[in-house]
Amino acid sequence: MFKELSIVAILFSAPSLSLAGEFYPDKNAFPVLSKNTVHCPKEWFDNYATCRTLKMPLGYFDSISGLGFEAPVGTITDGASIPPFLIPLIGDRFNKEFSRAATLHDWYVHRVALDDGEYSYTKIQRMFYHALLDSNVDPLKAKAMFLAVLVGANKYKLRIKTPPKKCTTDTPNCLRNYDALLLAEGKVGVQPAYNVKGFSEKMKNSIESDEFKHINPLDLDALEELSLRIRTDLGLPDLELIEIIE
């Protein structure tokens, strides 16, 4: 497993980095989740997931992309989809510091449409990372979570005809994406890579590497390029090559 002391030093050695993004309905807003758990759709979440639903809308304005995002009431979330081997070092999936980014991510990442324009898969993953930083998550911990979700997360492309809806919060430049039913014949997916042979060891080595430690937290291109190399080494497809042909 991990050399625990070295990885803890990596994940907790940098000061917080705020990007000046805003959460809505106010800057102190956090997701209000159901006390009871709900069914986790197995095509969305891994076998370790425990899901809850959002009771009040949660918005976020990403100051880097200039886009607004909103998770509506009823959003199903499993918190931060942290691989089991990282939970002892990063924290519980429903940890408050991750909860805003994770809830917003869970609404949007499962509704990536072919014609979504600005709300692309890459923009949604970057929003997740930006929201972590704006939640005062340590930059090195946020980098590790961003890398893990790029390497291990699902990707869906959906055939959706329902137009996006305006957000119900006051989040600027915000579309709530799609309310359409997710029909099996209208999507393709890449299943989580967490159980792929070599995943844990590859992620361990990558997060402990000098390359990872020295990537500027704002250099998302470098983090995405590293994730692509890891996916290639693990025999996983380039996410951007997966499409649905109408």
Secondary structure, 3 states (H helix, E strand, C coil): CCCHHHHHHHHCCCCCCCCCCEEECCCCCCCCECCCCECCCCCCCCCCCCEEEECCCEEEEECCCCEEEEECCCCEECCCCCCHHHHHHHCCCCCHHHHHHHHHHHHHHCCCECCCCCCCHHHHHHHHHHHHHHCCCCHHHHHHHHHHHHHHCCEEEECCCCCCCECCCCCCCEECCCCCCCCHHHEEEECCCCCCCCHHHHHHHHHHCHHHHHCCCCCHHHHHHHHHHHHHHCCCCCHHHCCCCC
